[in-house]
């Protein structure tokens, strides 16, 4: 099970729930609406459940639009990370993922799911 953190180390990339939730629900239409703000944790701006019909991940929007917590199925988490690189402008930013591989890994614009899987390499957890 994935339990990872995606963060912007530097640059203008931001994870806006308003942008990401709508686009993700267009890609994964079985995904329910985010819970109401009063049910979120103190550090959460929003939460999204991503369902692909078989698997689920929870995406927690953290802090000031610079972090995401992703928990759930490994395969869907990898597909979500690849999807994210195609929906967020990270061309002038350094966006990294921790707890996906043995080392911190950097995401690049326009990744495919197999690119993300390769980054994980031998570091399967």
Secondary structure, 3 states (H helix, E strand, C coil): CEEEEEEEEECCCCCCHHHHHHHHHHHCCCCCCCCCHHHCCCCEEEEEEEECCCCEEEEEEECCCCEEEEEECHHHHHHHHHHHHCCCCCCCCEEEEECCCCCCEEECCCCCHHHHHHHHCCCCC
